[in-house]
Amino acid sequence: MFKLKYQSFLIMLFWISFCDAQIFDLVIKNGHVIDPKNNLDSKLDIGISNGIIKEVSNNISSYESKKIIDVSGMYVVPGLIDIHTHVFVGGVPDVFANGRNSVSADNFSFRSGITTMVDTGTSGWRNFPTFKKNVIEKSDTRILVFLNIAGNGMSGNPILTGLVDEEYLEKITSDKKYNQQDIIDMDAQKTASVIEQNKDVIIGVKIGHYEGEEITPFKIAIEAGNIADVPVIVECHLPQISLENQLKMMRQGDILSHSFENVEERETVIDKNGKVRKYVIEAKQRGVLFDVSHGGYGFWFNQALPALKNGFKPDTFGSDLHKFSMNKGMKSMLNIMSKYLNMGMNLNEVILRATWNPAKSIKRGDELGSLSVGNKADISVLSLNSGNYGFVDAAGFRIRGDKKFLAELTIKDGLIRWDLNGLGANKYNQ
């Protein structure tokens, strides 16, 4: 009887210790981990518990987790961050702010390995509350915001849409110097105030698509950035201010979008001799950042390829995702990453520009863009397929490549949000 009780006691102790050993909700095993912040580039396991990364090590025991996902032959990287999107989606036609030209973040994020999208200037200080309530707070994707210096963001003509206060209407319509994107509605103090009240979501200011003939909007955007102590992303085609002068006005940490476009409204980064312009190099050296911001018209091989050949590389891979760009040469952020891989950028540099670099550029490096223990478990598992692929720019030109990224598994806050081939599903036995 004593021997039987002793054996039962041992079994109970074993079971207690076994249960205590299951400290992880999920372990990602056998993947090739690339984490630029922590200089990780090897086969490692990642243990997740309560939505947090708890361990990154060589061999986490299968007995220590409730669920194991084997990702042998795949790359495990921090959740991708797209710093240029338009996701203030709504029912208004022909506009981006609360309009149908924006797209729903959750429809396009996780399937591309993206866990964080930054909406770039679709909303301004006037309509940000609507964006936050109707979209940001209801999305599974983490949505952060560059607040447009224009009060109503990308809403089109503020007079025609009836979104300008009556007190401004008389001055707007009587003063010829104000065009449809009203300068009066660009308020540095009010923009900075909304940023201050929403620091959990708003990470910067945007100036873009202004069609006037003076630099006042640019100055107001920089002023708002100074007051709020946030970066400014610049998407500006001002006839009276050259690209050189725009870059000189930009501060360390400010971001130039559409860095490799070739349009009449703005000088190109590449000169007629195929070299990167001196003032562009000087801007980069003093800390101005350069984002791809591919979009439908913002990325040209005749700029990007010579720049890369000259050693001038983008800092981040913003997609400029919206209704039109996703159906043109851009397609997705993974497609941009694949472009650069086939253009000659090495794998680690590509992952850097999709993870740690964007996290730093939006000042969220303490929580995003890495697989640091203690961080939220935002993880992308990517396969790198071999084949015969084509990649297209804004001008309709194509290059060939033999490598292409595919999002196999996307995890945000420890939860599986995308599982292309059922890696995390239970096996069905017929």
C-alpha positions as CSV (number, residue, x, y, z in Angstrom):
1,M,0.0,0.0,0.0
2,F,2.8,2.4,0.9
3,K,4.6,1.6,-2.4
4,L,1.5,2.3,-4.4
5,K,0.9,5.6,-2.6
6,Y,4.6,6.5,-3.2
7,Q,4.3,5.8,-6.9
8,S,1.1,7.9,-7.1
9,F,3.0,10.7,-5.3
10,L,5.8,10.5,-7.9
11,I,3.4,10.5,-10.8
12,M,1.7,13.6,-9.3
13,L,5.0,15.4,-8.9
14,F,5.9,14.5,-12.5
15,W,2.6,15.8,-13.8
16,I,2.9,19.1,-11.8
17,S,6.4,19.6,-13.1
18,F,5.3,18.8,-16.6
19,C,2.5,21.3,-16.5
20,D,4.8,23.9,-15.0
21,A,7.2,23.3,-17.8
22,Q,4.6,24.3,-20.4
23,I,5.4,27.9,-20.0
24,F,4.7,28.9,-23.6
25,D,1.5,29.3,-25.4
26,L,3.3,28.9,-28.7
27,V,6.8,28.1,-29.9
28,I,8.0,28.8,-33.4
29,K,10.7,26.2,-34.1
30,N,13.5,25.6,-36.6
31,G,13.2,28.8,-38.5
32,H,16.0,31.0,-39.7
33,V,15.7,34.0,-37.5
34,I,16.8,37.4,-38.9
35,D,16.5,40.2,-36.4
36,P,18.7,43.2,-37.4
37,K,18.3,45.1,-34.1
38,N,19.7,42.1,-32.1
39,N,22.1,40.9,-34.8
40,L,20.4,37.6,-35.0
41,D,20.9,35.6,-38.2
42,S,20.7,31.9,-37.5
43,K,18.4,28.9,-36.8
44,L,16.6,29.7,-33.5
45,D,13.3,29.0,-31.7
46,I,11.0,31.7,-30.3
47,G,8.7,31.1,-27.3
48,I,5.6,33.2,-26.9
49,S,3.4,33.6,-23.8
50,N,0.5,36.0,-23.2
51,G,1.2,37.7,-26.5
52,I,4.8,38.5,-25.5
53,I,8.1,37.1,-26.7
54,K,9.5,35.2,-23.7
55,E,12.5,33.4,-25.1
56,V,14.7,33.3,-28.2
57,S,17.2,30.4,-28.1
58,N,18.7,27.5,-29.9
59,N,16.4,24.7,-28.9
60,I,13.2,25.2,-26.8
61,S,11.9,21.8,-25.7
62,S,8.6,20.7,-27.3
63,Y,7.4,19.8,-23.8
64,E,7.6,23.5,-22.8
65,S,4.7,24.7,-25.1
66,K,1.0,24.2,-25.6
67,K,1.5,24.5,-29.3
68,I,4.5,24.0,-31.7
69,I,4.8,25.3,-35.2
70,D,7.7,24.0,-37.3
71,V,8.9,26.5,-39.9
72,S,11.9,24.6,-41.1
73,G,13.3,26.2,-44.3
74,M,11.6,29.6,-43.7
75,Y,12.7,33.0,-42.4
76,V,11.4,34.3,-39.1
77,V,11.5,38.1,-38.9
78,P,9.9,40.8,-36.8
79,G,6.4,41.8,-38.0
80,L,6.8,44.0,-41.0
81,I,6.1,47.7,-40.8
82,D,4.7,49.7,-43.7
83,I,5.2,53.4,-43.1
84,H,3.2,54.7,-46.0
85,T,-0.4,53.6,-46.5
86,H,-3.9,55.1,-46.9
87,V,-6.4,53.2,-44.7
88,F,-8.9,55.8,-43.7
89,V,-11.6,53.9,-45.5
90,G,-15.2,54.9,-45.7
91,G,-18.1,55.5,-48.0
92,V,-17.2,58.8,-49.6
93,P,-16.4,58.4,-53.3
94,D,-13.3,59.9,-55.1
95,V,-11.4,60.9,-51.9
96,F,-9.0,59.2,-49.5
97,A,-10.0,60.6,-46.2
98,N,-13.1,58.5,-45.2
99,G,-13.2,57.5,-48.8
100,R,-13.2,54.6,-51.1
101,N,-9.8,55.3,-52.5
102,S,-8.3,54.2,-49.2
103,V,-8.3,50.5,-48.4
104,S,-9.1,48.5,-45.2
105,A,-5.9,47.7,-43.3
106,D,-6.9,44.2,-42.2
107,N,-7.7,43.2,-45.8
108,F,-4.1,43.7,-46.9
109,S,-1.8,43.7,-43.9
110,F,-1.5,40.2,-42.5
111,R,-1.5,38.5,-45.8
112,S,1.7,40.5,-46.6
113,G,3.4,39.8,-43.3
114,I,2.6,43.3,-42.0
115,T,1.6,43.8,-38.4
116,T,1.9,47.7,-38.4
117,M,0.6,50.1,-41.0
118,V,1.2,53.9,-40.8
119,D,-1.5,55.9,-42.5
120,T,0.4,58.8,-44.1
121,G,-1.6,62.0,-44.1
122,T,-5.0,60.7,-45.0
123,S,-6.5,62.5,-42.0
124,G,-5.8,66.0,-40.6
125,W,-6.4,67.6,-37.2
126,R,-10.1,68.1,-38.0
127,N,-11.1,64.6,-39.1
128,F,-8.6,62.5,-37.2
129,P,-11.2,61.7,-34.4
130,T,-13.5,60.1,-37.0
131,F,-10.6,58.1,-38.4
132,K,-9.6,56.9,-34.9
133,K,-13.2,56.0,-33.9
134,N,-14.3,54.4,-37.1
135,V,-11.2,52.7,-38.3
136,I,-8.2,52.6,-36.0
137,E,-10.0,51.4,-32.9
138,K,-11.9,48.7,-34.9
139,S,-8.9,47.2,-36.8
140,D,-6.8,44.2,-35.8
141,T,-3.8,45.7,-37.7
142,R,-1.9,48.2,-35.6
143,I,-2.5,51.5,-37.3
144,L,-0.3,54.6,-36.6
145,V,-0.6,58.0,-38.2
146,F,1.2,60.8,-39.9
147,L,-1.2,63.7,-39.4
148,N,-1.7,65.8,-42.5
149,I,-1.0,69.5,-42.0
150,A,-4.2,70.2,-44.0
151,G,-7.0,70.2,-41.5
152,N,-9.2,67.7,-43.3
153,G,-6.3,65.6,-44.7
154,M,-6.9,64.1,-48.1
155,S,-10.5,65.1,-48.5
156,G,-10.3,67.0,-51.8
157,N,-11.5,70.5,-52.1
158,P,-12.5,71.7,-48.6
159,I,-14.9,74.3,-50.0
160,L,-16.7,71.9,-52.2
161,T,-16.9,69.2,-49.5
162,G,-18.3,71.7,-47.0
163,L,-15.7,70.8,-44.4
164,V,-14.3,74.3,-43.8
165,D,-15.6,76.3,-40.9
166,E,-17.9,79.2,-41.9
167,E,-15.6,81.7,-40.3
168,Y,-12.9,80.8,-42.9
169,L,-15.2,80.6,-45.9
170,E,-15.3,84.3,-46.7
171,K,-11.5,84.7,-46.6
172,I,-10.9,81.5,-48.6
173,T,-13.2,82.5,-51.4
174,S,-12.2,86.2,-51.6
175,D,-8.4,85.9,-51.3
176,K,-6.9,84.6,-54.6
177,K,-3.7,83.4,-53.0
178,Y,-5.5,80.5,-51.4
179,N,-6.0,77.5,-53.6
180,Q,-8.3,74.5,-53.0
181,Q,-6.0,73.2,-50.3
182,D,-6.5,76.2,-48.0
183,I,-3.4,77.4,-46.3
184,I,-5.5,78.9,-43.4
185,D,-6.7,75.4,-42.6
186,M,-3.0,74.4,-42.1
187,D,-2.5,75.1,-38.4
188,A,0.7,74.1,-36.7
189,Q,-0.6,74.7,-33.2
190,K,-3.8,72.7,-33.7
191,T,-2.0,69.9,-35.5
192,A,0.6,69.7,-32.6
193,S,-2.3,69.8,-30.1
194,V,-4.0,66.8,-31.7
195,I,-0.7,64.9,-31.8
196,E,-0.1,65.6,-28.1
197,Q,-3.5,64.3,-27.2
198,N,-3.0,61.1,-29.3
199,K,0.7,60.2,-28.8
200,D,-0.3,56.5,-28.7
201,V,-1.4,56.6,-32.3
202,I,0.0,59.7,-34.1
203,I,3.8,59.6,-34.8
204,G,4.4,62.5,-37.1
205,V,3.2,65.2,-39.6
206,K,2.8,65.0,-43.4
207,I,2.9,67.7,-46.0
208,G,1.8,66.5,-49.4
209,H,-0.1,67.1,-52.6
210,Y,-0.1,70.9,-52.2
211,E,-0.6,72.6,-55.5
212,G,0.0,76.2,-54.6
213,E,2.9,78.5,-55.5
214,E,4.5,79.2,-52.2
215,I,6.4,77.4,-49.4
216,T,4.1,78.4,-46.5
217,P,2.5,74.9,-46.2
218,F,6.0,73.3,-46.0
219,K,7.0,75.8,-43.3
220,I,3.8,75.2,-41.3
221,A,4.4,71.4,-41.4
222,I,8.0,71.8,-40.1
223,E,6.7,74.1,-37.4
224,A,4.1,71.6,-36.3
225,G,6.9,68.9,-36.2
226,N,9.0,71.1,-34.1
227,I,6.3,71.9,-31.6
228,A,5.2,68.3,-31.3
229,D,8.8,66.9,-31.5
230,V,7.9,64.4,-34.2
231,P,9.2,63.7,-37.7
232,V,7.7,65.2,-40.9
233,I,7.2,63.1,-44.0
234,V,7.4,65.1,-47.2
235,E,5.4,64.4,-50.3
236,C,5.6,67.8,-51.8
237,H,5.6,69.1,-55.4
238,L,5.9,72.9,-54.9
239,P,6.8,74.9,-58.0
240,Q,8.5,77.6,-56.0
241,I,10.7,75.2,-53.9
242,S,13.2,72.9,-55.5
243,L,14.0,69.4,-54.2
244,E,17.3,70.8,-53.1
245,N,15.7,73.5,-51.0
246,Q,13.1,71.1,-49.6
247,L,15.9,68.8,-48.4
248,K,17.7,71.7,-46.9
249,M,14.6,72.6,-44.9
250,M,14.1,69.1,-43.7
251,R,15.5,68.1,-40.3
252,Q,17.3,65.1,-39.1
253,G,14.8,62.2,-38.9
254,D,12.4,63.8,-41.5
255,I,11.4,61.5,-44.3
256,L,11.3,62.1,-48.1
257,S,8.6,60.0,-49.7
258,H,8.6,58.8,-53.4
259,S,12.4,59.0,-53.3
260,F,12.8,57.3,-56.7
261,E,10.0,58.9,-58.7
262,N,10.6,60.6,-62.1
263,V,7.9,63.2,-62.6
264,E,7.8,66.8,-64.0
265,E,6.8,68.4,-60.7
266,R,10.0,67.5,-58.9
267,E,13.7,67.0,-59.6
268,T,14.9,63.5,-59.6
269,V,17.6,62.1,-57.2
270,I,19.6,61.0,-60.2
271,D,21.2,63.6,-62.4
272,K,21.6,63.4,-66.2
273,N,24.9,61.6,-65.8
274,G,23.3,58.7,-63.8
275,K,24.8,59.9,-60.5
276,V,23.1,60.7,-57.2
277,R,22.9,64.5,-56.8
278,K,25.3,65.9,-54.4
279,Y,22.7,67.7,-52.3
280,V,20.7,64.4,-52.0
281,I,23.8,62.6,-50.6
282,E,24.4,65.5,-48.2
283,A,20.9,65.4,-46.9
284,K,21.2,61.7,-46.2
285,Q,24.5,62.3,-44.4
286,R,22.9,64.7,-42.0
287,G,20.0,62.4,-41.2
288,V,17.2,63.0,-43.6
289,L,15.6,59.6,-44.4
290,F,14.5,58.3,-47.8
291,D,11.4,56.1,-48.1
292,V,10.5,54.2,-51.3
293,S,6.7,55.1,-51.1
294,H,6.2,53.1,-54.3
295,G,2.6,53.9,-54.9
296,G,1.2,53.9,-58.4
297,Y,3.6,56.6,-59.8
298,G,6.4,57.0,-57.2
299,F,8.9,54.3,-58.1
300,W,11.0,54.2,-61.3
301,F,13.8,51.8,-62.2
302,N,15.7,54.6,-63.9
303,Q,16.1,56.2,-60.5
304,A,16.2,53.3,-58.1
305,L,18.7,51.1,-60.0
306,P,21.3,53.8,-60.6
307,A,20.9,54.9,-57.0
308,L,21.5,51.4,-55.7
309,K,24.5,51.1,-58.0
310,N,25.9,54.3,-56.5
311,G,25.4,52.9,-53.0
312,F,22.4,55.1,-52.3
313,K,19.8,52.9,-50.6
314,P,16.3,53.7,-49.3
315,D,16.0,53.7,-45.5
316,T,12.5,52.1,-45.6
317,F,10.1,50.3,-47.9
318,G,6.8,52.3,-47.5
319,S,4.3,51.0,-50.1
320,D,1.9,54.0,-50.5
321,L,-0.9,51.4,-50.4
322,H,-4.2,52.5,-51.8
323,K,-6.9,51.5,-54.2
324,F,-4.8,52.2,-57.4
325,S,-1.3,51.3,-56.4
326,M,-2.1,47.8,-55.2
327,N,-3.3,47.0,-58.7
328,K,-0.3,48.5,-60.5
329,G,3.4,47.8,-60.2
330,M,3.5,48.2,-56.4
331,K,1.2,45.2,-55.5
332,S,2.4,44.9,-51.9
333,M,5.3,45.6,-49.6
334,L,6.5,42.1,-50.1
335,N,6.7,42.8,-53.8
336,I,8.8,45.9,-53.1
337,M,11.1,43.8,-50.9
338,S,11.4,41.2,-53.6
339,K,12.2,43.9,-56.2
340,Y,15.1,45.1,-54.1
341,L,16.4,41.6,-53.4
342,N,16.4,41.0,-57.2
343,M,18.0,44.4,-57.8
344,G,21.0,43.3,-55.8
345,M,20.3,44.3,-52.1
346,N,21.2,41.5,-49.8
347,L,18.7,39.6,-47.7
348,N,19.6,41.1,-44.4
349,E,19.5,44.6,-45.7
350,V,16.1,44.0,-47.1
351,I,14.7,42.7,-43.8
352,L,16.4,45.7,-42.0
353,R,14.4,48.2,-44.1
354,A,11.1,46.4,-43.5
355,T,11.5,46.0,-39.7
356,W,14.0,47.8,-37.5
357,N,14.6,50.8,-39.8
358,P,10.9,51.8,-40.0
359,A,10.5,51.2,-36.2
360,K,13.3,53.7,-35.6
361,S,12.1,56.2,-38.1
362,I,8.7,56.4,-36.4
363,K,10.3,56.4,-32.9
364,R,8.8,53.1,-31.9
365,G,12.0,51.1,-31.7
366,D,11.4,50.3,-28.0
367,E,8.4,48.1,-28.8
368,L,8.3,47.3,-32.6
369,G,10.6,46.1,-35.3
370,S,12.6,43.5,-33.4
371,L,12.3,40.1,-31.7
372,S,13.6,41.3,-28.4
373,V,12.5,39.4,-25.3
374,G,9.7,41.4,-23.7
375,N,8.4,42.8,-26.9
376,K,4.9,42.2,-28.2
377,A,5.0,39.0,-30.3
378,D,4.7,40.5,-33.8
379,I,6.3,37.9,-36.1
380,S,6.4,37.3,-39.8
381,V,7.3,33.9,-41.2
382,L,8.4,34.3,-44.8
383,S,9.3,31.8,-47.5
384,L,11.7,32.8,-50.2
385,N,10.6,31.1,-53.4
386,S,12.7,30.5,-56.5
387,G,11.3,30.9,-60.0
388,N,10.9,33.1,-63.0
389,Y,9.3,36.4,-61.8
390,G,8.6,39.8,-63.2
391,F,8.7,43.1,-61.3
392,V,7.1,46.4,-62.7
393,D,7.8,50.0,-61.9
394,A,5.5,53.1,-62.2
395,A,6.5,53.7,-65.9
396,G,5.4,50.2,-66.9
397,F,8.9,48.8,-67.2
398,R,9.8,45.3,-66.1
399,I,12.8,43.5,-64.7
400,R,13.2,39.8,-64.3
401,G,14.1,38.1,-61.0
402,D,14.4,34.6,-59.6
403,K,13.4,35.2,-55.9
404,K,10.2,36.2,-54.4
405,F,8.9,36.6,-50.8
406,L,5.7,35.0,-49.6
407,A,4.1,35.5,-46.2
408,E,3.5,32.0,-44.8
409,L,2.5,33.0,-41.2
410,T,1.8,36.4,-39.6
411,I,1.5,36.7,-35.8
412,K,0.4,39.9,-34.0
413,D,0.3,40.1,-30.3
414,G,0.9,36.4,-30.1
415,L,-2.2,35.5,-32.2
416,I,-2.0,33.9,-35.6
417,R,-3.6,36.3,-38.0
418,W,-2.5,34.7,-41.3
419,D,-1.6,31.1,-42.1
420,L,-1.2,30.5,-45.8
421,N,-0.6,26.8,-45.7
422,G,-2.1,25.8,-42.3
423,L,1.2,25.6,-40.5
424,G,-0.6,26.2,-37.2
425,A,-3.6,24.1,-38.0
426,N,-4.3,20.6,-36.7
427,K,-3.7,17.8,-39.0
428,Y,-6.8,16.1,-40.4
429,N,-6.6,12.4,-40.4
430,Q,-8.8,10.8,-43.1
